[in-house]
């Protein structure tokens, strides 16, 4: 087991960065390579919102949203319906509730502390993993890319999925999202002081993975 060297204490790999930077693809590959559990934290609010809807509840109802958050199962994050508009709309509503955010913070921290499936560690990707969710993570990567490159990636992704997309609109949406993420009062998008920046603008996914692997292996060797 390539992650066996971490079994005495486990490892937490935090992968943060803005939308369409490539952090999700990278985090999944790191988890698969080392046999670690993987959590896409961007899906958890969608999963809670979708659970409320399926229970015929109202996403604006704090009691219903909090109950769904407290019962969230990692398996629910594999539901293809999370990519739908209903889940996205419900997610934005439940995410505005402080108690729901607190419950899901605990969910993320529990996942990292006790990864499912007996894994020897966990990889979490999001926007505040290294700063808020797991500030003690042994390895922190902050993945960035030029916004024009990120918009091109997102535009292509949407077209490949058969969805209509206009590049200029995608670019503006990412610009607005970056602004919201960086300037929000709670857990803003910012690199942890001990995170290693990885600019993927001019890199292929394989090159990004190789660079991350070198960083991780150097950290292992030095630990």
C-alpha contacts under 8 A as a table, 3 or more apart, distances in Angstrom:
res1	aa1	res2	aa2	distance
1	X	4	X	5.18
1	X	34	X	7.67
1	X	35	X	7.47
2	X	5	X	7.23
2	X	33	X	7.72
2	X	34	X	5.42
2	X	35	X	7.15
3	X	6	X	5.62
3	X	7	X	7.06
3	X	34	X	5.09
3	X	35	X	6.27
3	X	36	X	7.42
3	X	120	X	6.58
4	X	7	X	5.26
4	X	120	X	7.25
5	X	8	X	7.48
6	X	9	X	5.99
6	X	10	X	4.90
6	X	11	X	6.15
6	X	120	X	6.50
6	X	121	X	7.55
7	X	10	X	5.11
7	X	120	X	5.37
7	X	121	X	7.89
9	X	120	X	8.00
10	X	120	X	5.03
10	X	121	X	4.67
10	X	122	X	7.98
11	X	120	X	6.93
11	X	121	X	4.56
11	X	122	X	6.42
11	X	137	X	7.30
11	X	138	X	6.32
11	X	139	X	7.88
12	X	112	X	6.51
12	X	121	X	5.70
12	X	122	X	5.06
12	X	123	X	5.88
12	X	124	X	7.66
12	X	134	X	7.86
12	X	137	X	4.97
12	X	138	X	5.81
12	X	139	X	6.55
13	X	122	X	6.33
13	X	123	X	4.65
13	X	124	X	6.39
13	X	137	X	6.07
13	X	138	X	6.48
13	X	139	X	4.84
13	X	140	X	5.87
13	X	141	X	7.71
14	X	123	X	6.07
14	X	124	X	5.30
14	X	125	X	6.06
14	X	129	X	5.58
14	X	130	X	5.47
14	X	134	X	7.27
14	X	137	X	6.34
14	X	139	X	6.22
14	X	140	X	4.68
14	X	141	X	6.12
15	X	23	X	6.33
15	X	27	X	6.47
15	X	123	X	7.35
15	X	124	X	6.14
15	X	125	X	4.54
15	X	126	X	6.50
15	X	127	X	7.97
15	X	129	X	6.95
15	X	130	X	7.41
15	X	140	X	6.06
15	X	141	X	4.86
15	X	142	X	5.94
15	X	143	X	7.04
16	X	23	X	6.69
16	X	125	X	5.60
16	X	126	X	5.00
16	X	127	X	4.81
16	X	128	X	6.50
16	X	129	X	6.34
16	X	130	X	7.04
16	X	140	X	7.82
16	X	141	X	6.27
16	X	142	X	4.84
16	X	143	X	6.07
16	X	191	X	7.50
17	X	21	X	6.47
17	X	23	X	6.48
17	X	126	X	6.73
17	X	127	X	5.55
17	X	142	X	5.39
17	X	143	X	4.84
17	X	144	X	5.81
17	X	189	X	7.30
17	X	191	X	7.89
18	X	21	X	5.81
18	X	127	X	6.77
18	X	143	X	7.52
18	X	144	X	6.66
18	X	178	X	6.68
18	X	189	X	7.46
19	X	22	X	7.84
19	X	150	X	7.53
19	X	174	X	7.15
19	X	178	X	7.80
20	X	23	X	7.43
20	X	150	X	5.08
20	X	151	X	7.26
20	X	153	X	6.66
20	X	154	X	6.13
21	X	143	X	6.16
21	X	144	X	5.31
21	X	145	X	5.39
21	X	150	X	5.88
21	X	200	X	7.00
22	X	25	X	5.59
22	X	26	X	6.25
22	X	143	X	7.09
22	X	144	X	7.90
22	X	200	X	7.28
22	X	205	X	7.74
23	X	26	X	5.09
23	X	27	X	5.94
23	X	125	X	6.76
23	X	126	X	7.99
23	X	143	X	5.89
24	X	27	X	5.12
24	X	28	X	6.21
24	X	40	X	7.17
24	X	125	X	6.36
25	X	28	X	5.37
25	X	29	X	6.37
25	X	205	X	7.73
26	X	29	X	5.21
26	X	30	X	6.21
26	X	205	X	7.43
26	X	208	X	7.21
26	X	209	X	6.05
27	X	30	X	5.16
27	X	31	X	6.20
27	X	38	X	7.40
27	X	123	X	6.32
27	X	124	X	7.08
27	X	125	X	6.34
28	X	31	X	5.17
28	X	32	X	6.18
28	X	38	X	6.47
28	X	123	X	7.80
29	X	32	X	5.10
29	X	33	X	5.97
29	X	209	X	7.27
30	X	33	X	5.15
30	X	34	X	6.24
30	X	36	X	7.82
30	X	123	X	7.45
30	X	209	X	7.51
30	X	213	X	7.59
31	X	34	X	5.48
31	X	35	X	5.63
31	X	36	X	4.55
31	X	37	X	6.08
31	X	38	X	5.83
31	X	122	X	7.12
31	X	123	X	5.93
32	X	35	X	5.13
32	X	36	X	6.47
33	X	36	X	7.82
35	X	119	X	6.74
35	X	120	X	7.57
36	X	119	X	5.37
36	X	120	X	6.12
36	X	121	X	5.15
36	X	122	X	5.02
36	X	123	X	6.58
37	X	115	X	5.93
37	X	116	X	6.67
37	X	117	X	7.63
37	X	119	X	5.83
37	X	120	X	7.91
37	X	121	X	6.33
37	X	122	X	4.53
37	X	123	X	6.16
38	X	122	X	5.74
38	X	123	X	4.89
38	X	124	X	5.96
39	X	111	X	7.91
39	X	122	X	7.58
39	X	123	X	6.35
39	X	124	X	4.84
39	X	125	X	6.60
40	X	43	X	5.93
40	X	44	X	7.61
40	X	77	X	7.96
40	X	124	X	6.15
40	X	125	X	5.47
40	X	126	X	6.84
41	X	44	X	5.54
41	X	108	X	7.44
41	X	124	X	6.76
41	X	125	X	6.06
41	X	126	X	5.54
42	X	45	X	7.01
42	X	46	X	7.79
42	X	125	X	7.79
42	X	126	X	6.09
43	X	46	X	5.23
43	X	47	X	6.13
43	X	77	X	6.24
43	X	82	X	7.11
44	X	47	X	5.02
44	X	48	X	6.31
44	X	77	X	6.79
44	X	104	X	7.46
45	X	48	X	5.09
45	X	49	X	6.12
45	X	91	X	4.90
45	X	92	X	7.65
45	X	94	X	6.92
45	X	95	X	6.25
46	X	49	X	5.11
46	X	50	X	5.98
46	X	82	X	5.90
46	X	87	X	5.08
46	X	88	X	5.87
46	X	90	X	6.79
46	X	91	X	4.53
47	X	50	X	5.14
47	X	51	X	6.08
47	X	72	X	7.64
47	X	76	X	6.50
47	X	77	X	6.26
47	X	82	X	6.43
47	X	87	X	7.17
47	X	91	X	7.61
48	X	51	X	5.10
48	X	52	X	6.36
48	X	65	X	6.70
48	X	68	X	5.53
48	X	69	X	5.58
48	X	72	X	6.90
48	X	91	X	7.00
48	X	94	X	7.51
49	X	52	X	5.23
49	X	53	X	6.40
49	X	59	X	6.04
49	X	65	X	7.00
49	X	68	X	7.93
49	X	87	X	5.93
49	X	88	X	7.89
49	X	89	X	7.99
49	X	90	X	4.57
49	X	91	X	4.88
49	X	93	X	7.75
49	X	94	X	6.26
50	X	53	X	5.07
50	X	54	X	6.15
50	X	82	X	7.26
50	X	86	X	7.33
50	X	87	X	5.10
50	X	90	X	6.64
50	X	91	X	7.62
51	X	54	X	5.13
51	X	55	X	6.16
51	X	68	X	6.28
52	X	55	X	5.11
52	X	56	X	6.40
52	X	57	X	5.06
52	X	58	X	6.54
52	X	59	X	6.09
52	X	64	X	6.41
52	X	65	X	6.27
52	X	68	X	6.41
53	X	56	X	4.99
53	X	57	X	5.37
53	X	58	X	6.65
53	X	59	X	6.97
53	X	90	X	7.77
54	X	57	X	7.30
57	X	61	X	7.55
57	X	64	X	6.48
58	X	61	X	5.31
58	X	64	X	7.08
58	X	65	X	7.99
59	X	62	X	7.55
59	X	64	X	7.17
59	X	65	X	6.08
59	X	90	X	5.66
59	X	91	X	7.94
59	X	93	X	6.07
59	X	94	X	5.82
60	X	65	X	7.50
60	X	93	X	6.04
60	X	94	X	6.48
61	X	64	X	5.44
61	X	65	X	6.19
62	X	65	X	5.12
62	X	66	X	5.85
62	X	94	X	7.67
62	X	97	X	7.10
62	X	100	X	7.80
63	X	66	X	5.22
63	X	67	X	6.09
64	X	67	X	5.21
64	X	68	X	6.29
65	X	68	X	5.17
65	X	69	X	6.17
65	X	94	X	6.14
65	X	100	X	6.75
66	X	69	X	4.98
66	X	70	X	6.14
66	X	99	X	6.86
66	X	100	X	5.22
66	X	103	X	7.38
67	X	70	X	5.24
67	X	71	X	6.33
68	X	71	X	5.21
68	X	72	X	6.06
69	X	72	X	5.22
69	X	100	X	6.29
69	X	103	X	6.22
69	X	104	X	6.26
70	X	103	X	6.18
70	X	104	X	7.57
70	X	107	X	7.89
72	X	76	X	7.26
72	X	107	X	7.91
73	X	76	X	5.51
73	X	77	X	7.66
74	X	77	X	5.61
74	X	78	X	7.92
75	X	78	X	5.86
75	X	79	X	7.85
76	X	79	X	5.66
77	X	82	X	7.52
79	X	82	X	5.86
80	X	83	X	6.08
80	X	84	X	7.96
81	X	84	X	5.40
81	X	87	X	7.18
82	X	87	X	5.48
82	X	88	X	7.39
83	X	87	X	6.90
83	X	88	X	7.30
84	X	87	X	5.56
84	X	88	X	6.45
85	X	88	X	4.99
85	X	89	X	6.08
86	X	89	X	5.25
86	X	90	X	6.17
87	X	90	X	5.18
87	X	91	X	5.90
88	X	91	X	5.04
88	X	92	X	6.45
89	X	92	X	5.48
89	X	93	X	6.75
90	X	93	X	5.23
90	X	94	X	6.36
91	X	94	X	5.34
91	X	95	X	5.89
92	X	95	X	5.26
92	X	96	X	6.66
93	X	96	X	5.62
93	X	97	X	7.64
94	X	97	X	5.71
94	X	100	X	6.84
95	X	98	X	7.66
95	X	100	X	6.77
95	X	101	X	6.33
96	X	101	X	7.80
97	X	100	X	5.37
97	X	101	X	6.36
98	X	101	X	5.08
98	X	102	X	6.18
99	X	102	X	4.98
99	X	103	X	6.19
100	X	103	X	5.08
100	X	104	X	6.20
101	X	104	X	5.14
101	X	105	X	6.03
102	X	105	X	5.07
102	X	106	X	6.38
103	X	106	X	5.19
103	X	107	X	6.30
104	X	107	X	4.70
104	X	108	X	6.20
105	X	108	X	5.22
105	X	109	X	6.25
105	X	133	X	6.48
106	X	109	X	5.09
106	X	110	X	5.97
107	X	110	X	5.17
107	X	111	X	6.16
108	X	111	X	5.08
108	X	112	X	6.35
108	X	133	X	6.85
109	X	112	X	5.13
109	X	113	X	6.11
109	X	133	X	6.17
109	X	134	X	6.76
110	X	113	X	5.04
110	X	114	X	5.86
110	X	115	X	7.68
111	X	114	X	5.36
111	X	115	X	5.01
111	X	116	X	7.05
111	X	122	X	7.65
112	X	115	X	5.58
112	X	121	X	7.07
112	X	122	X	5.55
112	X	123	X	7.70
112	X	124	X	7.66
112	X	134	X	7.83
113	X	121	X	7.98
114	X	121	X	7.93
115	X	118	X	6.43
115	X	119	X	5.72
115	X	120	X	7.31
115	X	121	X	6.20
115	X	122	X	6.07
116	X	119	X	6.32
119	X	122	X	7.30
124	X	129	X	6.87
125	X	129	X	6.71
126	X	129	X	5.98
127	X	188	X	7.63
127	X	189	X	5.36
127	X	190	X	7.59
128	X	131	X	5.25
128	X	132	X	5.39
128	X	133	X	6.31
128	X	187	X	6.04
128	X	188	X	6.98
128	X	189	X	6.12
128	X	190	X	7.29
129	X	132	X	5.67
129	X	133	X	4.59
129	X	134	X	5.35
129	X	135	X	7.00
130	X	133	X	6.47
130	X	134	X	5.31
130	X	135	X	4.79
130	X	136	X	7.47
130	X	137	X	6.59
130	X	140	X	6.07
130	X	191	X	7.46
130	X	192	X	5.71
130	X	195	X	7.43
131	X	134	X	6.60
131	X	135	X	4.91
131	X	187	X	7.74
131	X	190	X	7.69
131	X	191	X	7.32
131	X	192	X	5.35
132	X	135	X	5.73
132	X	187	X	6.58
134	X	137	X	5.40
135	X	192	X	7.92
137	X	140	X	6.51
139	X	195	X	7.45
139	X	216	X	6.92
139	X	219	X	7.43
140	X	192	X	7.70
140	X	194	X	7.04
140	X	195	X	4.61
140	X	196	X	6.26
141	X	195	X	5.26
141	X	196	X	4.95
141	X	197	X	5.96
141	X	198	X	6.89
141	X	212	X	7.98
142	X	191	X	6.04
142	X	195	X	6.06
142	X	196	X	5.91
142	X	197	X	4.67
142	X	198	X	6.02
143	X	197	X	5.92
143	X	198	X	4.81
143	X	199	X	5.99
143	X	200	X	7.00
144	X	197	X	7.20
144	X	198	X	6.11
144	X	199	X	4.82
144	X	200	X	6.16
144	X	201	X	7.48
145	X	149	X	6.64
145	X	150	X	6.39
145	X	199	X	5.31
145	X	200	X	5.20
145	X	201	X	4.49
146	X	149	X	5.28
146	X	150	X	6.30
146	X	201	X	5.70
147	X	150	X	4.90
147	X	151	X	6.02
147	X	171	X	7.36
147	X	174	X	7.53
147	X	175	X	7.50
148	X	151	X	5.13
148	X	152	X	6.22
148	X	171	X	6.83
149	X	152	X	5.08
149	X	153	X	6.28
149	X	201	X	6.24
150	X	153	X	5.07
150	X	154	X	6.23
150	X	201	X	7.91
151	X	154	X	5.14
151	X	155	X	5.96
151	X	167	X	6.83
151	X	170	X	5.82
151	X	171	X	4.99
151	X	174	X	6.90
152	X	155	X	5.07
152	X	156	X	6.14
152	X	167	X	6.84
152	X	171	X	7.98
153	X	156	X	5.23
153	X	157	X	6.11
154	X	157	X	4.96
154	X	158	X	6.21
154	X	170	X	7.22
155	X	158	X	5.32
155	X	159	X	6.36
155	X	165	X	6.02
155	X	166	X	7.00
155	X	167	X	5.76
155	X	170	X	6.46
156	X	159	X	5.11
156	X	160	X	6.00
157	X	160	X	5.10
157	X	161	X	6.29
158	X	161	X	5.13
158	X	162	X	6.49
158	X	163	X	5.20
158	X	164	X	6.84
158	X	165	X	6.31
159	X	162	X	5.04
159	X	163	X	5.25
159	X	164	X	6.20
159	X	165	X	6.36
160	X	163	X	7.40
165	X	169	X	7.73
165	X	170	X	7.32
166	X	169	X	5.40
166	X	170	X	6.33
167	X	170	X	5.09
167	X	171	X	6.13
168	X	171	X	5.06
168	X	172	X	6.29
169	X	172	X	5.16
169	X	173	X	6.15
170	X	173	X	5.06
170	X	174	X	6.19
171	X	174	X	5.27
171	X	175	X	6.17
172	X	175	X	4.98
172	X	176	X	6.13
173	X	176	X	5.16
173	X	177	X	6.05
174	X	177	X	4.92
174	X	178	X	5.99
175	X	178	X	5.22
175	X	179	X	6.32
176	X	179	X	5.13
176	X	180	X	6.30
177	X	180	X	5.09
177	X	181	X	6.05
178	X	181	X	5.13
178	X	182	X	6.02
179	X	182	X	5.35
179	X	183	X	6.04
180	X	183	X	5.37
180	X	184	X	5.75
181	X	184	X	5.67
181	X	188	X	5.56
181	X	189	X	5.34
182	X	188	X	4.95
182	X	189	X	4.68
182	X	190	X	6.75
183	X	188	X	6.07
183	X	189	X	7.78
184	X	187	X	7.08
184	X	188	X	5.32
185	X	188	X	6.39
191	X	195	X	6.25
191	X	197	X	7.99
192	X	195	X	5.11
198	X	208	X	7.88
198	X	212	X	7.85
199	X	202	X	7.81
200	X	203	X	5.01
200	X	204	X	7.53
200	X	208	X	6.35
203	X	206	X	7.89
203	X	207	X	5.66
203	X	208	X	6.07
204	X	207	X	5.11
204	X	208	X	6.23
205	X	208	X	5.06
205	X	209	X	6.17
206	X	209	X	5.08
206	X	210	X	6.15
207	X	210	X	5.10
207	X	211	X	6.15
208	X	211	X	5.19
208	X	212	X	6.21
209	X	212	X	5.10
209	X	213	X	6.00
210	X	213	X	5.00
210	X	214	X	6.24
211	X	214	X	5.22
211	X	215	X	6.44
212	X	215	X	5.06
212	X	216	X	6.17
213	X	216	X	5.10
213	X	217	X	5.99
214	X	217	X	5.20
214	X	218	X	6.07
215	X	218	X	5.25
215	X	219	X	6.30
216	X	219	X	5.09
216	X	220	X	6.22
217	X	220	X	4.96
217	X	221	X	6.10
218	X	221	X	5.07
218	X	222	X	6.18
219	X	222	X	5.12
219	X	223	X	6.11
220	X	223	X	5.21
